[in-house]
Amino acid sequence: LPPKKSSPHPSSAERCLLLSSQIYPIHLPRETRTRRALLICNIEFEHLRRRNGAEVDVDGMTKLLEGLGYVVEPHCNLTSQEMAAVMKDFANHKDHWTSDSTFLVFMSHGVRAGLCGTKSRDKTTDILSLDTIYNKFNNKHCQALLGKPKVVIIQSCRGGNIGSVLVRDSAEPALPAPSSAHTIPEGLENDAICEVHLESDFATLHSSTPDTVSWRSPVTGCVFIQRLIEQFRNHAYNSNLQEIFRKVQYSFGNFPQQLPAQERTTMLRKFYLFPGH
């Protein structure tokens, strides 16, 4: 008999295997999985105005993340040094070894260079560089999260000054932010077993584009946080993370004063939260 010709098209099993390899896995059942989320929100400042309404954002994000299966570790009113120390401790938490992902949520006044600590006076004092976030959780300093999604949510202004009845998350409302963008560090980590990317598996959604403001209501909280929570609640069950991010951005089509931005994203696969599983 002549040899059987192989089909040029992959079988159903092969297609399923290919698709599954492009999705971040959930290795452990819900009962033994230990998802953790870090939430840092600065509300009170020594020299800058109070971020009225931010308490609503803390409550909303906490409920959202808990509903997605994360134990939320909240911190409020920290200097830039204290924020860095909290991140270091969180990155070293043993629960990350039995987790499949993490959320890192930051809410504060901000400038182009980063996030304002509680002692910030202007665009240069007590500023947490955004690079610090990625450095603390990269594959060199947080190996427990190697190959696992690290979702960064940043609510802050990044400069700009336009009038509105809402409150701006800006440390210097009368001055433009510096024009230079932060640089993304490059490199490879060489450990005892294999060579991996120094920085990978991050997905970042910033509340606004560079040099622009981010809007907050003193009563209902930040517009960005409100719409982000809404999109996660409506679509986490059937959409991957970056598609949810796109839906958040799309929801600002009728709000030209602000547009969230996906930046410094190094996701190698699709991340589905699978709420309830």
C-alpha positions in Angstrom: 0.0 0.0 0.0 1.3 3.5 -0.7 2.2 5.6 2.4 -0.7 7.6 3.8 -0.3 11.3 3.0 -0.3 13.6 5.9 -2.9 16.4 5.9 -1.5 19.9 5.3 -4.0 21.2 7.9 -3.4 20.6 11.6 -5.8 18.4 13.4 -8.3 19.6 16.1 -6.0 18.4 18.8 -3.0 20.1 17.2 -4.9 23.4 16.9 -6.0 23.2 20.6 -2.4 22.5 21.6 -1.2 25.5 19.6 -3.8 27.8 21.0 -3.2 26.7 24.6 0.6 27.3 24.2 -0.3 31.0 23.5 -2.2 31.4 26.7 -0.6 31.9 30.2 -1.3 28.7 32.1 -3.1 28.4 35.5 -1.2 25.5 37.0 -2.9 25.2 40.4 -6.6 24.9 41.4 -8.3 27.8 43.0 -8.1 26.3 46.5 -4.3 26.2 46.5 -3.5 29.2 44.2 -2.3 32.2 46.1 -2.8 35.3 43.9 -1.7 38.6 45.5 -2.2 42.2 44.4 -0.4 45.3 45.6 -2.4 48.6 45.8 -0.6 51.9 46.7 -2.7 55.0 46.8 -1.5 58.4 48.0 -4.3 60.7 49.1 -2.8 63.1 51.7 0.3 65.1 50.9 2.4 67.6 52.9 2.7 70.2 50.1 0.3 69.1 47.4 -3.5 69.2 47.5 -5.5 66.2 48.8 -6.7 63.8 46.2 -10.4 63.9 47.1 -12.4 61.0 45.8 -9.4 58.6 45.8 -11.0 56.6 48.6 -13.7 55.5 46.1 -11.0 54.2 43.8 -9.3 52.2 46.5 -12.6 50.6 47.5 -13.6 49.9 43.9 -10.2 48.4 42.9 -10.0 46.3 46.1 -13.4 44.8 45.4 -12.6 44.1 41.8 -9.3 42.4 42.5 -10.8 40.3 45.4 -13.5 39.2 43.0 -10.8 38.1 40.6 -9.3 35.9 43.3 -6.5 38.2 44.5 -5.6 38.9 48.1 -5.1 42.7 48.1 -2.3 44.3 50.1 -3.3 48.0 50.4 -0.9 50.9 51.4 -1.7 54.6 51.6 0.2 57.8 51.9 3.8 56.8 51.3 6.9 58.7 50.2 8.8 57.5 47.1 11.3 55.6 49.3 8.5 53.9 51.3 6.8 52.9 48.0 10.0 51.3 46.8 10.5 49.5 50.1 6.9 48.2 50.0 7.4 47.0 46.4 10.6 45.1 47.4 8.8 43.3 50.3 5.9 42.5 48.1 8.2 41.1 45.3 9.8 38.8 47.9 6.5 37.4 49.2 6.5 33.6 49.2 2.9 33.4 47.9 4.1 34.4 44.4 5.6 30.9 44.0 2.2 29.4 44.1 0.5 32.2 42.1 -0.1 32.5 38.4 0.0 36.4 38.2 -0.1 39.6 40.1 -1.6 43.1 39.9 0.4 46.2 40.8 -1.9 49.3 41.2 -0.5 52.8 41.8 -2.6 55.9 42.3 -1.1 59.3 43.2 -0.3 62.8 41.9 2.2 62.5 39.1 4.5 64.1 36.7 6.1 62.9 33.5 9.0 61.4 35.4 6.9 59.3 37.7 4.6 59.2 40.8 4.6 61.7 43.6 5.4 60.6 47.2 3.7 62.3 50.1 6.6 64.8 50.6 6.7 65.9 47.0 6.9 69.6 46.3 7.3 69.8 42.6 8.3 67.7 39.6 11.7 66.7 41.0 11.2 66.1 44.8 10.1 62.8 46.2 9.3 61.2 42.8 9.1 57.5 42.3 10.5 56.7 38.9 8.4 54.3 36.9 11.5 52.4 36.1 11.6 51.4 39.8 8.4 49.4 39.4 9.8 47.3 36.5 13.2 46.9 38.2 11.6 45.5 41.4 9.5 42.9 39.6 11.8 41.9 36.7 13.1 38.4 36.3 16.3 39.1 38.2 14.7 40.6 41.3 11.4 38.6 41.4 12.1 35.1 40.2 8.9 33.8 41.8 6.9 35.6 39.1 9.2 34.5 36.2 7.0 33.7 33.2 3.8 35.0 35.0 1.7 38.0 34.1 2.5 41.2 36.0 -0.3 43.7 35.4 0.6 47.3 36.2 -2.2 49.9 36.6 -1.1 53.5 37.0 -3.5 56.4 37.8 -1.8 59.7 37.7 -1.2 62.8 35.7 1.8 63.0 33.4 1.8 66.8 32.9 -0.3 69.3 31.1 -2.6 72.0 32.2 -6.2 72.5 30.9 -9.1 73.9 32.7 -12.0 71.7 33.9 -14.5 71.4 36.7 -12.9 68.1 37.6 -9.7 67.7 39.7 -6.4 66.9 38.1 -3.9 64.4 39.4 -1.0 66.7 38.8 1.7 67.8 41.1 2.3 71.1 39.2 -0.9 72.2 37.5 0.7 75.5 36.3 3.8 74.0 34.7 4.3 71.6 31.8 6.0 68.3 32.5 9.5 67.6 31.1 9.5 66.3 27.6 12.0 63.5 27.9 10.4 60.0 28.1 11.8 57.4 30.4 14.0 54.8 28.8 13.3 51.1 28.9 16.3 49.1 30.3 17.6 46.3 28.1 19.5 43.2 29.0 19.4 39.5 29.6 19.6 37.6 32.9 21.8 34.6 33.0 20.9 32.2 35.8 22.2 28.7 36.6 19.7 26.9 34.4 18.9 29.0 31.3 19.0 32.5 29.8 15.8 34.5 30.1 14.7 38.1 29.4 15.6 40.5 32.1 12.1 42.1 31.8 9.1 40.2 30.5 5.4 39.4 31.0 4.5 42.9 32.0 1.2 44.6 30.8 0.8 48.2 31.7 -2.1 50.5 31.4 -1.5 54.2 32.2 -4.5 56.5 32.9 -3.3 59.0 30.3 -0.8 59.6 27.5 2.6 61.4 28.2 2.4 65.1 29.1 -1.4 65.0 29.6 -3.7 65.2 32.6 -5.8 62.5 34.2 -9.2 63.5 35.6 -10.8 62.8 38.9 -14.1 63.7 40.5 -14.0 64.5 44.2 -17.2 62.5 44.6 -17.0 59.5 42.3 -13.2 59.1 42.0 -11.0 58.9 38.9 -12.7 58.5 35.5 -10.0 56.0 34.4 -10.5 53.8 37.5 -14.3 53.9 37.1 -14.2 52.8 33.4 -11.4 50.2 34.0 -13.5 48.5 36.8 -16.6 48.5 34.5 -14.7 46.9 31.6 -13.2 44.2 33.8 -16.5 43.4 35.4 -18.2 43.1 32.0 -15.5 41.3 30.0 -13.1 39.4 32.3 -15.0 36.2 31.7 -14.5 36.1 28.0 -11.7 38.6 27.0 -7.9 38.4 27.5 -6.2 41.2 29.4 -5.0 43.3 26.5 -8.4 43.1 24.9 -9.9 44.5 28.1 -7.3 47.2 28.1 -8.4 48.1 24.5 -12.0 48.2 25.6 -11.0 50.6 28.4 -9.3 52.9 25.9 -12.3 52.6 23.5 -14.6 53.8 26.3 -12.8 57.2 26.3 -13.9 57.8 22.7 -16.5 60.3 24.0 -14.1 61.9 26.5 -11.4 63.7 24.4 -9.8 65.3 27.5 -8.0 62.0 28.4 -6.9 58.7 26.7 -5.3 55.8 28.6 -2.2 54.3 27.1 -0.7 50.8 27.0 3.0 51.1 27.5 6.1 49.0 28.3 4.1 45.8 27.6 6.1 42.7 27.3 3.4 40.0 27.4 4.5 36.9 25.5 1.1 35.2 25.7 -2.6 36.0 26.2 -3.7 36.4 29.8 -7.2 35.3 30.7 -8.2 35.8 34.3 -10.8 33.0 34.3 -12.9 34.5 37.1 -14.4 31.8 39.3 -11.9 29.1 38.2 
